Amino acid sequence: MIEKFGISAGKVWSVLDENGKQEIKALKKATKLTDKDLYAALGWLGREEKIVIETEEKDIFISLS
């Protein structure tokens, strides 16, 4: 399971590196991850302090730190 989280985190990181700041729905679509895998990947990257999570009104945006 840990390996799967790492692979998902790599997908998220790659999309953010290529495209910059992403709204969470766009990030999910770009990575083609399930909700569970996306949030696990965000948790992994967040724990490593590699992402920034911002809210603008009701939208959640993710970017690399």
N, CA, C and O atoms as a CHARMM CRD file, in Angstrom:
* protein
*
  260
    1    1 MET  N      0.82400  -1.19100   0.00000 PROA 1      0.00000
    2    1 MET  CA     0.00000   0.00000   0.00000 PROA 1      0.00000
    3    1 MET  C      0.87000   1.25700   0.00000 PROA 1      0.00000
    4    1 MET  O      0.55400   2.22800  -0.68800 PROA 1      0.00000
    5    2 ILE  N      1.96200   1.24500   0.76500 PROA 2      0.00000
    6    2 ILE  CA     2.85300   2.40300   0.83600 PROA 2      0.00000
    7    2 ILE  C      3.40500   2.73000  -0.54800 PROA 2      0.00000
    8    2 ILE  O      3.51700   3.89900  -0.91800 PROA 2      0.00000
    9    3 GLU  N      3.74600   1.70200  -1.30300 PROA 3      0.00000
   10    3 GLU  CA     4.28300   1.91300  -2.65100 PROA 3      0.00000
   11    3 GLU  C      3.24800   2.60600  -3.54000 PROA 3      0.00000
   12    3 GLU  O      3.58900   3.48900  -4.32700 PROA 3      0.00000
   13    4 LYS  N      1.98400   2.20000  -3.41000 PROA 4      0.00000
   14    4 LYS  CA     0.90600   2.81400  -4.19800 PROA 4      0.00000
   15    4 LYS  C      0.76600   4.30400  -3.85000 PROA 4      0.00000
   16    4 LYS  O      0.57300   5.13400  -4.73800 PROA 4      0.00000
   17    5 PHE  N      0.86500   4.63600  -2.56300 PROA 5      0.00000
   18    5 PHE  CA     0.78500   6.04200  -2.15600 PROA 5      0.00000
   19    5 PHE  C      1.92400   6.83300  -2.77300 PROA 5      0.00000
   20    5 PHE  O      1.72500   7.95500  -3.23700 PROA 5      0.00000
   21    6 GLY  N      3.11200   6.25400  -2.77900 PROA 6      0.00000
   22    6 GLY  CA     4.27600   6.92500  -3.34800 PROA 6      0.00000
   23    6 GLY  C      4.12000   7.15500  -4.84400 PROA 6      0.00000
   24    6 GLY  O      4.48600   8.21500  -5.35200 PROA 6      0.00000
   25    7 ILE  N      3.58300   6.17500  -5.54600 PROA 7      0.00000
   26    7 ILE  CA     3.35800   6.31500  -6.98500 PROA 7      0.00000
   27    7 ILE  C      2.31500   7.40000  -7.25800 PROA 7      0.00000
   28    7 ILE  O      2.47800   8.21400  -8.16700 PROA 7      0.00000
   29    8 SER  N      1.25400   7.40400  -6.47100 PROA 8      0.00000
   30    8 SER  CA     0.21800   8.43300  -6.61900 PROA 8      0.00000
   31    8 SER  C      0.78000   9.81600  -6.31300 PROA 8      0.00000
   32    8 SER  O      0.47100  10.78100  -7.01200 PROA 8      0.00000
   33    9 ALA  N      1.60100   9.91400  -5.27600 PROA 9      0.00000
   34    9 ALA  CA     2.22900  11.18700  -4.92300 PROA 9      0.00000
   35    9 ALA  C      3.11400  11.67300  -6.06200 PROA 9      0.00000
   36    9 ALA  O      3.16600  12.87000  -6.34300 PROA 9      0.00000
   37   10 GLY  N      3.80900  10.75200  -6.71600 PROA 10     0.00000
   38   10 GLY  CA     4.63800  11.10600  -7.86600 PROA 10     0.00000
   39   10 GLY  C      3.82000  11.66000  -9.01000 PROA 10     0.00000
   40   10 GLY  O      4.24100  12.61300  -9.66600 PROA 10     0.00000
   41   11 LYS  N      2.64700  11.07900  -9.26300 PROA 11     0.00000
   42   11 LYS  CA     1.75700  11.58200 -10.31200 PROA 11     0.00000
   43   11 LYS  C      1.30300  13.00000  -9.99400 PROA 11     0.00000
   44   11 LYS  O      1.32800  13.87600 -10.85900 PROA 11     0.00000
   45   12 VAL  N      0.88900  13.22400  -8.75200 PROA 12     0.00000
   46   12 VAL  CA     0.43200  14.56000  -8.33900 PROA 12     0.00000
   47   12 VAL  C      1.56800  15.56000  -8.47500 PROA 12     0.00000
   48   12 VAL  O      1.37800  16.64600  -9.02100 PROA 12     0.00000
   49   13 TRP  N      2.74000  15.20400  -7.98600 PROA 13     0.00000
   50   13 TRP  CA     3.89100  16.10400  -8.05000 PROA 13     0.00000
   51   13 TRP  C      4.21900  16.45800  -9.50000 PROA 13     0.00000
   52   13 TRP  O      4.49700  17.61700  -9.80800 PROA 13     0.00000
   53   14 SER  N      4.18800  15.47000 -10.38600 PROA 14     0.00000
   54   14 SER  CA     4.50300  15.70400 -11.79800 PROA 14     0.00000
   55   14 SER  C      3.52200  16.67800 -12.44500 PROA 14     0.00000
   56   14 SER  O      3.92900  17.58300 -13.17400 PROA 14     0.00000
   57   15 VAL  N      2.23700  16.49300 -12.17900 PROA 15     0.00000
   58   15 VAL  CA     1.22700  17.40000 -12.74600 PROA 15     0.00000
   59   15 VAL  C      1.43200  18.81400 -12.22600 PROA 15     0.00000
   60   15 VAL  O      1.36200  19.77300 -12.99500 PROA 15     0.00000
   61   16 LEU  N      1.68300  18.95400 -10.93300 PROA 16     0.00000
   62   16 LEU  CA     1.90000  20.28800 -10.36100 PROA 16     0.00000
   63   16 LEU  C      3.18300  20.91700 -10.88200 PROA 16     0.00000
   64   16 LEU  O      3.23900  22.12800 -11.10100 PROA 16     0.00000
   65   17 ASP  N      4.20600  20.11000 -11.08000 PROA 17     0.00000
   66   17 ASP  CA     5.46600  20.61800 -11.60500 PROA 17     0.00000
   67   17 ASP  C      5.30200  21.12200 -13.04500 PROA 17     0.00000
   68   17 ASP  O      5.85800  22.15700 -13.41200 PROA 17     0.00000
   69   18 GLU  N      4.54900  20.39800 -13.84100 PROA 18     0.00000
   70   18 GLU  CA     4.34500  20.76500 -15.24600 PROA 18     0.00000
   71   18 GLU  C      3.36300  21.92300 -15.41800 PROA 18     0.00000
   72   18 GLU  O      3.56800  22.78800 -16.27000 PROA 18     0.00000
   73   19 ASN  N      2.29300  21.94400 -14.61200 PROA 19     0.00000
   74   19 ASN  CA     1.19700  22.88300 -14.83600 PROA 19     0.00000
   75   19 ASN  C      1.04300  23.96300 -13.77900 PROA 19     0.00000
   76   19 ASN  O      0.25200  24.88900 -13.96100 PROA 19     0.00000
   77   20 GLY  N      1.77100  23.86900 -12.69100 PROA 20     0.00000
   78   20 GLY  CA     1.63600  24.85700 -11.61700 PROA 20     0.00000
   79   20 GLY  C      0.38300  24.61400 -10.78300 PROA 20     0.00000
   80   20 GLY  O     -0.17400  23.51700 -10.77300 PROA 20     0.00000
   81   21 LYS  N     -0.03800  25.64100 -10.09800 PROA 21     0.00000
   82   21 LYS  CA    -1.17100  25.59500  -9.17100 PROA 21     0.00000
   83   21 LYS  C     -2.40800  25.01800  -9.85300 PROA 21     0.00000
   84   21 LYS  O     -2.76200  25.41300 -10.96400 PROA 21     0.00000
   85   22 GLN  N     -3.06300  24.07200  -9.16600 PROA 22     0.00000
   86   22 GLN  CA    -4.23300  23.39400  -9.71500 PROA 22     0.00000
   87   22 GLN  C     -5.37100  23.38500  -8.70400 PROA 22     0.00000
   88   22 GLN  O     -5.15400  23.21200  -7.50400 PROA 22     0.00000
   89   23 GLU  N     -6.57400  23.57200  -9.20300 PROA 23     0.00000
   90   23 GLU  CA    -7.76300  23.37900  -8.37500 PROA 23     0.00000
   91   23 GLU  C     -7.89200  21.87000  -8.18700 PROA 23     0.00000
   92   23 GLU  O     -7.56300  21.10500  -9.09300 PROA 23     0.00000
   93   24 ILE  N     -8.36000  21.44400  -7.04300 PROA 24     0.00000
   94   24 ILE  CA    -8.32800  20.02200  -6.69000 PROA 24     0.00000
   95   24 ILE  C     -9.09100  19.14600  -7.68800 PROA 24     0.00000
   96   24 ILE  O     -8.67200  18.02100  -7.96300 PROA 24     0.00000
   97   25 LYS  N    -10.20900  19.65000  -8.23500 PROA 25     0.00000
   98   25 LYS  CA   -10.95900  18.85600  -9.21700 PROA 25     0.00000
   99   25 LYS  C    -10.15100  18.68100 -10.50500 PROA 25     0.00000
  100   25 LYS  O    -10.16100  17.60500 -11.10300 PROA 25     0.00000
  101   26 ALA  N     -9.46000  19.72400 -10.92800 PROA 26     0.00000
  102   26 ALA  CA    -8.61700  19.64500 -12.12500 PROA 26     0.00000
  103   26 ALA  C     -7.43900  18.70200 -11.87800 PROA 26     0.00000
  104   26 ALA  O     -7.03200  17.96000 -12.77300 PROA 26     0.00000
  105   27 LEU  N     -6.90000  18.73500 -10.67000 PROA 27     0.00000
  106   27 LEU  CA    -5.79100  17.85600 -10.31700 PROA 27     0.00000
  107   27 LEU  C     -6.23200  16.39100 -10.35800 PROA 27     0.00000
  108   27 LEU  O     -5.50000  15.52800 -10.84200 PROA 27     0.00000
  109   28 LYS  N     -7.41500  16.12500  -9.85300 PROA 28     0.00000
  110   28 LYS  CA    -7.95400  14.76400  -9.88500 PROA 28     0.00000
  111   28 LYS  C     -8.11500  14.29600 -11.32800 PROA 28     0.00000
  112   28 LYS  O     -7.75800  13.16600 -11.66200 PROA 28     0.00000
  113   29 LYS  N     -8.64800  15.16000 -12.17500 PROA 29     0.00000
  114   29 LYS  CA    -8.85500  14.80200 -13.58000 PROA 29     0.00000
  115   29 LYS  C     -7.51500  14.57200 -14.28700 PROA 29     0.00000
  116   29 LYS  O     -7.37700  13.62600 -15.06200 PROA 29     0.00000
  117   30 ALA  N     -6.54000  15.42700 -14.02400 PROA 30     0.00000
  118   30 ALA  CA    -5.23600  15.31900 -14.68000 PROA 30     0.00000
  119   30 ALA  C     -4.47000  14.06300 -14.25600 PROA 30     0.00000
  120   30 ALA  O     -3.77300  13.45600 -15.06900 PROA 30     0.00000
  121   31 THR  N     -4.59800  13.68000 -13.00100 PROA 31     0.00000
  122   31 THR  CA    -3.87100  12.51700 -12.49700 PROA 31     0.00000
  123   31 THR  C     -4.62500  11.21100 -12.71500 PROA 31     0.00000
  124   31 THR  O     -4.02900  10.13400 -12.68700 PROA 31     0.00000
  125   32 LYS  N     -5.93800  11.30600 -12.93100 PROA 32     0.00000
  126   32 LYS  CA    -6.80900  10.13600 -13.09600 PROA 32     0.00000
  127   32 LYS  C     -6.78200   9.23000 -11.85700 PROA 32     0.00000
  128   32 LYS  O     -6.89500   8.00900 -11.96300 PROA 32     0.00000
  129   33 LEU  N     -6.63000   9.85200 -10.68500 PROA 33     0.00000
  130   33 LEU  CA    -6.63700   9.10900  -9.43600 PROA 33     0.00000
  131   33 LEU  C     -8.03600   9.10200  -8.83200 PROA 33     0.00000
  132   33 LEU  O     -8.82900  10.01300  -9.07000 PROA 33     0.00000
  133   34 THR  N     -8.33200   8.06700  -8.05000 PROA 34     0.00000
  134   34 THR  CA    -9.58100   8.04600  -7.29000 PROA 34     0.00000
  135   34 THR  C     -9.47500   9.07200  -6.16400 PROA 34     0.00000
  136   34 THR  O     -8.38100   9.53900  -5.84400 PROA 34     0.00000
  137   35 ASP  N    -10.60800   9.41900  -5.56800 PROA 35     0.00000
  138   35 ASP  CA   -10.57900  10.34600  -4.43300 PROA 35     0.00000
  139   35 ASP  C     -9.63300   9.83900  -3.34900 PROA 35     0.00000
  140   35 ASP  O     -8.80200  10.58900  -2.83700 PROA 35     0.00000
  141   36 LYS  N     -9.76600   8.56300  -3.00700 PROA 36     0.00000
  142   36 LYS  CA    -8.95700   7.96900  -1.94400 PROA 36     0.00000
  143   36 LYS  C     -7.46000   8.07600  -2.25800 PROA 36     0.00000
  144   36 LYS  O     -6.66800   8.46200  -1.39800 PROA 36     0.00000
  145   37 ASP  N     -7.08300   7.73600  -3.47700 PROA 37     0.00000
  146   37 ASP  CA    -5.67000   7.78100  -3.85000 PROA 37     0.00000
  147   37 ASP  C     -5.14900   9.20900  -3.94400 PROA 37     0.00000
  148   37 ASP  O     -4.00200   9.47900  -3.58500 PROA 37     0.00000
  149   38 LEU  N     -5.99000  10.12700  -4.42700 PROA 38     0.00000
  150   38 LEU  CA    -5.57900  11.53100  -4.50300 PROA 38     0.00000
  151   38 LEU  C     -5.32100  12.09400  -3.11300 PROA 38     0.00000
  152   38 LEU  O     -4.29400  12.73200  -2.88000 PROA 38     0.00000
  153   39 TYR  N     -6.24300  11.86300  -2.19400 PROA 39     0.00000
  154   39 TYR  CA    -6.06300  12.40600  -0.84200 PROA 39     0.00000
  155   39 TYR  C     -4.90600  11.73500  -0.09800 PROA 39     0.00000
  156   39 TYR  O     -4.23600  12.37600   0.71200 PROA 39     0.00000
  157   40 ALA  N     -4.67200  10.45500  -0.36700 PROA 40     0.00000
  158   40 ALA  CA    -3.50800   9.78100   0.22700 PROA 40     0.00000
  159   40 ALA  C     -2.22500  10.41700  -0.30500 PROA 40     0.00000
  160   40 ALA  O     -1.28100  10.64800   0.45100 PROA 40     0.00000
  161   41 ALA  N     -2.19600  10.70000  -1.60700 PROA 41     0.00000
  162   41 ALA  CA    -1.02300  11.33600  -2.21900 PROA 41     0.00000
  163   41 ALA  C     -0.80900  12.73700  -1.66000 PROA 41     0.00000
  164   41 ALA  O      0.32300  13.13500  -1.38700 PROA 41     0.00000
  165   42 LEU  N     -1.89400  13.48000  -1.49100 PROA 42     0.00000
  166   42 LEU  CA    -1.77500  14.83500  -0.92400 PROA 42     0.00000
  167   42 LEU  C     -1.27200  14.77400   0.51900 PROA 42     0.00000
  168   42 LEU  O     -0.48200  15.61900   0.94100 PROA 42     0.00000
  169   43 GLY  N     -1.73000  13.77700   1.27200 PROA 43     0.00000
  170   43 GLY  CA    -1.24700  13.59900   2.63300 PROA 43     0.00000
  171   43 GLY  C      0.24400  13.29700   2.65700 PROA 43     0.00000
  172   43 GLY  O      0.98100  13.82900   3.48700 PROA 43     0.00000
  173   44 TRP  N      0.67600  12.45000   1.75400 PROA 44     0.00000
  174   44 TRP  CA     2.10000  12.08300   1.63800 PROA 44     0.00000
  175   44 TRP  C      2.92600  13.33200   1.34100 PROA 44     0.00000
  176   44 TRP  O      3.91600  13.61400   2.01600 PROA 44     0.00000
  177   45 LEU  N      2.49900  14.07600   0.31600 PROA 45     0.00000
  178   45 LEU  CA     3.24700  15.28600  -0.08000 PROA 45     0.00000
  179   45 LEU  C      3.17400  16.37400   0.99100 PROA 45     0.00000
  180   45 LEU  O      4.13500  17.11300   1.20400 PROA 45     0.00000
  181   46 GLY  N      2.03400  16.46300   1.65600 PROA 46     0.00000
  182   46 GLY  CA     1.88000  17.44800   2.72600 PROA 46     0.00000
  183   46 GLY  C      2.79300  17.14500   3.90500 PROA 46     0.00000
  184   46 GLY  O      3.40000  18.04900   4.48000 PROA 46     0.00000
  185   47 ARG  N      2.88400  15.89500   4.25200 PROA 47     0.00000
  186   47 ARG  CA     3.76200  15.48900   5.36000 PROA 47     0.00000
  187   47 ARG  C      5.21900  15.80900   5.05400 PROA 47     0.00000
  188   47 ARG  O      5.99000  16.15100   5.95000 PROA 47     0.00000
  189   48 GLU  N      5.59100  15.69600   3.78000 PROA 48     0.00000
  190   48 GLU  CA     6.95700  16.01300   3.36100 PROA 48     0.00000
  191   48 GLU  C      7.14700  17.51100   3.07700 PROA 48     0.00000
  192   48 GLU  O      8.22300  17.93800   2.65700 PROA 48     0.00000
  193   49 GLU  N      6.09700  18.29600   3.31100 PROA 49     0.00000
  194   49 GLU  CA     6.11200  19.75300   3.10200 PROA 49     0.00000
  195   49 GLU  C      6.46800  20.12400   1.66200 PROA 49     0.00000
  196   49 GLU  O      7.19500  21.08700   1.42100 PROA 49     0.00000
  197   50 LYS  N      5.94700  19.34600   0.70900 PROA 50     0.00000
  198   50 LYS  CA     6.22100  19.59400  -0.70400 PROA 50     0.00000
  199   50 LYS  C      5.08700  20.31700  -1.41000 PROA 50     0.00000
  200   50 LYS  O      5.23800  20.73300  -2.55900 PROA 50     0.00000
  201   51 ILE  N      3.93800  20.47300  -0.72600 PROA 51     0.00000
  202   51 ILE  CA     2.81200  21.17200  -1.34200 PROA 51     0.00000
  203   51 ILE  C      2.27400  22.25200  -0.41300 PROA 51     0.00000
  204   51 ILE  O      2.50600  22.25600   0.79600 PROA 51     0.00000
  205   52 VAL  N      1.54000  23.17200  -1.04600 PROA 52     0.00000
  206   52 VAL  CA     0.82200  24.21800  -0.32100 PROA 52     0.00000
  207   52 VAL  C     -0.65000  24.05300  -0.68800 PROA 52     0.00000
  208   52 VAL  O     -0.98500  23.89900  -1.86200 PROA 52     0.00000
  209   53 ILE  N     -1.51600  24.08600   0.29900 PROA 53     0.00000
  210   53 ILE  CA    -2.95300  23.97700   0.06900 PROA 53     0.00000
  211   53 ILE  C     -3.58400  25.31500   0.43300 PROA 53     0.00000
  212   53 ILE  O     -3.42200  25.80200   1.55100 PROA 53     0.00000
  213   54 GLU  N     -4.30200  25.90400  -0.51800 PROA 54     0.00000
  214   54 GLU  CA    -4.95000  27.19700  -0.31600 PROA 54     0.00000
  215   54 GLU  C     -6.43300  27.07800  -0.63400 PROA 54     0.00000
  216   54 GLU  O     -6.82800  26.28400  -1.48800 PROA 54     0.00000
  217   55 THR  N     -7.24600  27.86200   0.04700 PROA 55     0.00000
  218   55 THR  CA    -8.66000  27.91400  -0.28300 PROA 55     0.00000
  219   55 THR  C     -8.99800  29.31500  -0.76600 PROA 55     0.00000
  220   55 THR  O     -8.53500  30.31000  -0.20800 PROA 55     0.00000
  221   56 GLU  N     -9.79900  29.37300  -1.79500 PROA 56     0.00000
  222   56 GLU  CA   -10.31900  30.62400  -2.32300 PROA 56     0.00000
  223   56 GLU  C    -11.81700  30.42700  -2.43900 PROA 56     0.00000
  224   56 GLU  O    -12.30100  29.72300  -3.32500 PROA 56     0.00000
  225   57 GLU  N    -12.54300  31.05700  -1.53000 PROA 57     0.00000
  226   57 GLU  CA   -13.97700  30.84000  -1.37900 PROA 57     0.00000
  227   57 GLU  C    -14.21900  29.35400  -1.14800 PROA 57     0.00000
  228   57 GLU  O    -13.77700  28.82100  -0.13000 PROA 57     0.00000
  229   58 LYS  N    -14.90800  28.66600  -2.06100 PROA 58     0.00000
  230   58 LYS  CA   -15.20600  27.24600  -1.85100 PROA 58     0.00000
  231   58 LYS  C    -14.23800  26.32400  -2.59000 PROA 58     0.00000
  232   58 LYS  O    -14.36200  25.10200  -2.49900 PROA 58     0.00000
  233   59 ASP  N    -13.28300  26.88900  -3.31600 PROA 59     0.00000
  234   59 ASP  CA   -12.35000  26.08000  -4.09300 PROA 59     0.00000
  235   59 ASP  C    -11.05800  25.82400  -3.32600 PROA 59     0.00000
  236   59 ASP  O    -10.60300  26.66700  -2.55300 PROA 59     0.00000
  237   60 ILE  N    -10.47900  24.65300  -3.54900 PROA 60     0.00000
  238   60 ILE  CA    -9.21600  24.26400  -2.91800 PROA 60     0.00000
  239   60 ILE  C     -8.17400  24.15700  -4.01300 PROA 60     0.00000
  240   60 ILE  O     -8.37600  23.46700  -5.01200 PROA 60     0.00000
  241   61 PHE  N     -7.04500  24.85200  -3.81900 PROA 61     0.00000
  242   61 PHE  CA    -5.96400  24.84900  -4.79200 PROA 61     0.00000
  243   61 PHE  C     -4.72500  24.23400  -4.17500 PROA 61     0.00000
  244   61 PHE  O     -4.43800  24.43400  -2.99400 PROA 61     0.00000
  245   62 ILE  N     -3.99000  23.48000  -4.98700 PROA 62     0.00000
  246   62 ILE  CA    -2.77500  22.81400  -4.56000 PROA 62     0.00000
  247   62 ILE  C     -1.63800  23.31300  -5.43700 PROA 62     0.00000
  248   62 ILE  O     -1.79000  23.42800  -6.65400 PROA 62     0.00000
  249   63 SER  N     -0.49600  23.60900  -4.81900 PROA 63     0.00000
  250   63 SER  CA     0.70500  23.97900  -5.57100 PROA 63     0.00000
  251   63 SER  C      1.92000  23.40200  -4.86400 PROA 63     0.00000
  252   63 SER  O      1.84700  22.98800  -3.70700 PROA 63     0.00000
  253   64 LEU  N      3.03300  23.38100  -5.57500 PROA 64     0.00000
  254   64 LEU  CA     4.28300  22.91800  -4.96900 PROA 64     0.00000
  255   64 LEU  C      4.83200  24.01800  -4.07200 PROA 64     0.00000
  256   64 LEU  O      4.66300  25.20400  -4.35400 PROA 64     0.00000
  257   65 SER  N      5.49500  23.61400  -2.98300 PROA 65     0.00000
  258   65 SER  CA     6.09100  24.62800  -2.10400 PROA 65     0.00000
  259   65 SER  C      7.44700  25.02800  -2.59200 PROA 65     0.00000
  260   65 SER  O      8.10000  25.87100  -1.97800 PROA 65     0.00000
